[in-house]
Amino acid sequence: MWIILNYACWGIFFSELHLGIHPAHQKRVIDSMMISRLFYWLIVISQVVIALRSFHRHPAMVIIGVLITLVVIALTENAYGRKQDTHYTPRLLWLLVIITPLAVIIQTLVNY
């Protein structure tokens, strides 16, 4: 159940991130930011439960997965902050596009 919740939250988080970064309307950016925050909290909660159950099998992967998830959250907050100021760089978006699937892949490796 926690694994399915984790994957669903990652999918919704990534789609909301995409919808929030690209629109021209300021109200949609703020709505998407709030929804993304909800889902990254659900990702953190489900990842903690999964990490507690699988730390004895893959301790290094759990630690790396948690660190990468925290990096994704920090980059997301940075991207939304810069989007509100309209001074974000394409490099930041590419980092998010690359690191978010990497976090999901590492979480998959932890699960199995």
Rosetta blueprint (number, residue, H / E / L):
1 M L
2 W H
3 I H
4 I H
5 L H
6 N H
7 Y H
8 A H
9 C H
10 W H
11 G H
12 I H
13 F H
14 F H
15 S H
16 E H
17 L H
18 H H
19 L H
20 G H
21 I H
22 H L
23 P L
24 A L
25 H L
26 Q H
27 K H
28 R H
29 V H
30 I H
31 D H
32 S H
33 M H
34 M H
35 I H
36 S H
37 R H
38 L H
39 F H
40 Y H
41 W H
42 L H
43 I H
44 V H
45 I H
46 S H
47 Q H
48 V H
49 V H
50 I H
51 A H
52 L H
53 R H
54 S H
55 F L
56 H L
57 R L
58 H L
59 P H
60 A H
61 M H
62 V H
63 I H
64 I H
65 G H
66 V H
67 L H
68 I H
69 T H
70 L H
71 V H
72 V H
73 I H
74 A H
75 L H
76 T H
77 E H
78 N H
79 A H
80 Y H
81 G H
82 R H
83 K H
84 Q H
85 D H
86 T L
87 H L
88 Y L
89 T L
90 P H
91 R H
92 L H
93 L H
94 W H
95 L H
96 L H
97 V H
98 I H
99 I H
100 T H
101 P H
102 L H
103 A H
104 V H
105 I H
106 I H
107 Q H
108 T H
109 L H
110 V H
111 N H
112 Y L
